[in-house]
């Protein structure tokens, strides 16, 4: 067993110290926001909150969750995240598998055709008119169908699929299996870490998306949680209680009984909104991290 030299031990000490300090720097903002969200809003205005709440209270969370709209918004967000991720991964995976076959007729032409919208966008107005012409505005499917296919993810999947030994696919064909059976019996199990990594990125994108709900949906029962929380963060207490043109997509139910003036403030509600919006995805991420690391680090398969 090789004994570490004095220089190696010093390097390890400095390296671990730096990594610990860097980790604390990354974690502190989350700890700080969490402490503020559990602290009385009026007391927070005095300052001095560091790692833990000075006057513990659940009033901020009670104010956020008092309105039933946010609970429905969570249902919309969870449903669009799960359904949108599954549909996108399945659809993009099938297209990528087809393009990974070197014998596919017109393969290079198809790839060139798909690459054009990756670099050039029609803009917001044509995009809005397209959604309108397809009848997707003010529907749940406006969250699913426009993002059902990603050319970037398709390229990543295609590159990965081309590394899978052809002999594995031929063994299924010899047994009488079709291409769909090859995809589920060979491609999907072999590429599971890669699928998990891409699914994680897609799920985070769906969860954090507030833009679609703000500009393409006008019904409160279809608004996702991030759009709802974005409204809370962008409104002061006064504008929240006033009826103005900018809040036309939300009815008065959104603000009825939302504030406890004795313990909450506009700032404390904004901080709590950030915690409420980010906590679920932060809780899920550690369970998928091992697949994410495998998807990044996995090497090519050899015959």
C-alpha positions in Angstrom: 0.0 0.0 0.0 1.5 3.3 -1.1 1.8 5.9 1.6 0.9 9.5 0.5 3.7 12.0 0.6 3.6 15.2 2.5 3.0 17.2 -0.7 0.1 14.9 -1.6 -1.5 15.2 1.8 -1.2 19.0 1.6 -2.8 19.0 -1.8 -5.7 16.9 -0.6 -6.2 19.2 2.4 -6.2 22.3 0.1 -8.4 20.6 -2.5 -11.0 19.3 0.0 -11.1 22.6 1.8 -11.7 24.5 -1.5 -14.5 22.0 -2.5 -16.2 22.3 0.9 -16.1 26.1 0.8 -17.4 26.1 -2.8 -20.2 23.7 -1.8 -21.2 25.9 1.1 -21.2 28.9 -1.2 -23.6 27.1 -3.6 -25.9 25.8 -0.8 -26.1 29.0 1.3 -28.5 30.9 -1.0 -31.0 28.0 -0.8 -30.6 27.8 3.0 -31.0 31.6 3.2 -34.2 31.6 1.1 -35.6 28.7 3.2 -34.9 30.6 6.4 -36.6 33.7 5.1 -39.7 31.7 4.0 -40.2 30.3 7.5 -39.6 33.6 9.2 -42.3 36.2 10.0 -42.4 38.7 7.1 -42.5 41.8 9.3 -39.4 40.5 11.3 -37.6 39.8 8.0 -37.7 43.4 7.1 -35.4 44.2 10.1 -32.6 42.1 8.6 -30.2 39.8 10.4 -31.5 36.5 9.1 -28.7 34.1 8.2 -29.1 30.4 8.5 -32.3 29.9 10.5 -35.6 31.8 11.0 -35.6 34.1 14.0 -39.4 34.1 14.4 -40.6 30.8 13.0 -44.0 30.8 11.2 -45.9 28.9 8.5 -48.0 32.0 7.6 -46.1 32.5 4.4 -46.8 29.0 3.1 -50.4 29.2 4.4 -50.9 32.4 2.4 -49.4 30.8 -0.7 -51.5 27.6 -0.5 -54.7 29.2 0.8 -55.9 29.9 -2.7 -57.1 26.7 -4.4 -55.8 27.9 -7.8 -52.2 27.1 -6.8 -53.2 23.5 -6.0 -54.8 23.1 -9.4 -51.7 24.8 -10.9 -49.5 22.1 -9.3 -51.7 19.4 -10.9 -51.3 21.0 -14.3 -47.5 21.4 -13.8 -47.0 17.8 -12.6 -49.2 16.4 -15.4 -47.5 18.4 -18.1 -44.0 17.5 -16.7 -44.7 13.8 -16.6 -46.7 13.5 -19.8 -44.6 16.0 -21.8 -41.4 14.3 -20.8 -42.6 10.8 -21.6 -44.1 11.7 -25.0 -41.1 13.8 -26.0 -38.6 11.1 -25.1 -40.6 8.4 -26.9 -41.2 10.4 -30.1 -37.7 11.8 -30.3 -36.2 8.4 -29.6 -38.2 6.7 -32.4 -37.1 9.4 -34.9 -33.5 9.2 -33.7 -33.5 5.4 -34.0 -34.7 5.7 -37.6 -32.0 8.2 -38.5 -29.3 6.1 -36.8 -29.9 3.4 -39.4 -27.3 3.9 -42.1 -29.5 2.1 -44.7 -32.4 4.6 -44.3 -33.2 6.1 -47.7 -32.6 9.9 -47.8 -31.1 9.9 -44.3 -28.8 12.9 -45.0 -31.6 14.9 -46.6 -33.8 14.3 -43.6 -31.1 15.4 -41.2 -30.5 18.6 -43.2 -34.2 19.3 -43.2 -34.4 18.9 -39.4 -31.4 21.0 -38.8 -32.9 24.1 -40.4 -35.4 25.0 -37.6 -32.7 24.3 -35.1 -30.7 27.3 -36.2 -33.5 29.5 -37.6 -36.7 30.4 -35.8 -39.8 32.0 -37.2 -40.3 34.3 -34.2 -42.9 34.7 -31.6 -45.7 36.1 -33.8 -45.6 33.2 -36.4 -45.3 30.8 -33.5 -48.4 32.3 -31.9 -50.3 32.2 -35.2 -49.3 28.6 -35.7 -50.7 27.6 -32.2 -53.9 29.5 -33.0 -54.3 27.8 -36.4 -53.9 24.4 -34.8 -56.4 25.2 -32.0 -53.8 24.8 -29.2 -54.4 28.2 -27.5 -56.2 27.9 -24.1 -55.8 24.1 -24.1 -53.6 21.8 -22.0 -52.0 20.4 -25.2 -50.2 23.7 -25.8 -47.8 22.5 -23.1 -47.2 19.1 -24.8 -47.4 19.2 -28.6 -45.1 22.1 -29.5 -42.2 20.5 -27.5 -43.0 16.9 -28.6 -39.8 16.8 -30.7 -36.3 18.2 -30.1 -33.8 18.1 -32.9 -30.9 18.6 -30.4 -32.0 15.6 -28.3 -32.5 13.7 -31.5 -28.9 14.3 -32.5 -27.7 13.2 -29.1 -29.8 10.0 -29.2 -28.9 9.2 -32.8 -25.2 9.5 -32.0 -25.6 7.2 -29.0 -27.7 4.6 -31.0 -25.1 4.4 -33.7 -22.6 3.1 -31.1 -24.8 0.1 -30.3 -23.4 -3.1 -32.0 -25.4 -4.1 -35.1 -25.2 -7.7 -34.1 -27.6 -7.1 -31.2 -30.2 -5.7 -33.6 -29.6 -8.6 -36.1 -30.3 -11.1 -33.4 -33.8 -9.7 -32.9 -34.4 -9.6 -36.7 -33.4 -13.2 -37.0 -35.9 -14.1 -34.4 -38.6 -12.4 -36.5 -38.8 -9.1 -34.5 -39.7 -5.8 -36.1 -38.0 -2.4 -35.7 -40.3 -1.5 -32.8 -39.4 -4.6 -31.0 -35.7 -3.8 -31.5 -36.3 -0.4 -30.1 -37.9 -1.7 -26.9 -35.8 -4.9 -26.4 -32.4 -3.6 -27.4 -32.2 0.2 -27.9 -34.1 1.3 -24.9 -32.6 -1.0 -22.2 -29.1 -0.3 -23.6 -29.6 3.4 -23.7 -31.4 3.8 -20.3 -28.8 6.1 -18.7 -28.9 8.4 -21.8 -32.7 8.4 -21.7 -32.7 9.3 -18.0 -30.3 12.2 -18.5 -32.4 13.7 -21.4 -35.6 13.1 -19.4 -34.1 15.0 -16.5 -33.4 18.0 -18.7 -36.9 17.9 -20.3 -38.6 17.5 -16.9 -36.7 20.6 -15.5 -37.7 22.5 -18.7 -41.4 21.7 -18.3 -41.4 22.4 -14.6 -39.7 25.8 -14.9 -41.7 27.0 -17.9 -43.8 30.0 -17.1 -43.8 31.7 -20.5 -46.3 29.3 -22.2 -48.9 29.7 -19.5 -48.5 33.5 -19.4 -48.8 34.2 -23.1 -50.8 31.3 -24.6 -53.3 30.4 -21.9 -56.0 32.7 -20.5 -57.9 30.2 -18.3 -57.0 30.1 -14.7 -57.7 26.3 -14.5 -55.0 25.7 -17.0 -52.3 27.9 -15.6 -49.1 26.1 -14.3 -47.6 26.8 -11.0 -44.6 28.7 -12.3 -46.9 31.2 -14.1 -48.9 31.6 -11.0 -45.9 32.2 -8.8 -44.4 34.5 -11.4 -47.4 36.7 -10.9 -46.9 36.7 -7.2 -43.3 37.7 -7.6 -44.0 40.5 -10.0 -46.8 42.1 -8.1 -46.5 44.2 -5.0 -49.1 43.8 -2.2 -51.0 46.9 -3.5 -51.2 45.8 -7.1 -52.2 42.3 -6.0 -55.3 43.7 -4.3 -56.1 46.1 -7.1 -58.0 45.1 -10.2 -56.1 46.3 -13.3 -55.8 45.3 -17.0 -52.6 43.3 -16.5 -54.4 40.8 -14.3 -57.3 40.2 -16.7 -56.3 36.5 -17.1 -56.7 36.0 -13.4 -60.0 36.5 -11.6 -60.5 37.9 -8.1 -60.3 34.4 -6.6 -56.5 34.6 -7.0 -56.1 37.3 -4.4 -59.0 36.7 -2.0 -57.6 35.9 1.5 -54.1 35.6 0.2 -52.4 37.8 2.8 -52.1 37.8 6.5 -51.0 41.4 7.0 -49.9 40.7 10.6 -47.2 38.2 9.6 -46.6 38.3 5.9 -45.2 40.9 3.5 -44.8 41.1 -0.2 -41.1 40.2 0.1 -41.7 37.2 2.3 -44.3 35.9 -0.1 -41.9 36.3 -3.1 -39.3 34.3 -1.2 -41.7 31.6 -0.3 -42.9 31.5 -3.9 -39.3 30.8 -5.0 -39.0 28.0 -2.5 -42.4 26.5 -3.5 -41.4 26.6 -7.2 -38.0 25.1 -6.9 -38.3 22.6 -4.0 -40.1 19.7 -5.8 -37.6 19.5 -8.7 -34.7 19.7 -6.2 -36.1 16.8 -4.2 -36.5 14.7 -7.3 -33.1 15.4 -8.8 -31.0 13.3 -6.3 -32.9 10.2 -7.2 -32.1 10.7 -10.9 -28.5 11.9 -10.4 -27.0 8.4 -10.8 -28.6 8.0 -14.2 -27.5 11.5 -15.2 -23.9 10.7 -14.3 -24.0 7.4 -16.2 -25.5 9.1 -19.2 -22.7 11.7 -19.3 -19.8 9.3 -18.5 -20.8 6.2 -20.4 -18.5 5.3 -23.2 -19.2 3.7 -26.6 -20.2 0.0 -26.7 -17.8 -2.3 -28.5 -18.6 -5.5 -30.3 
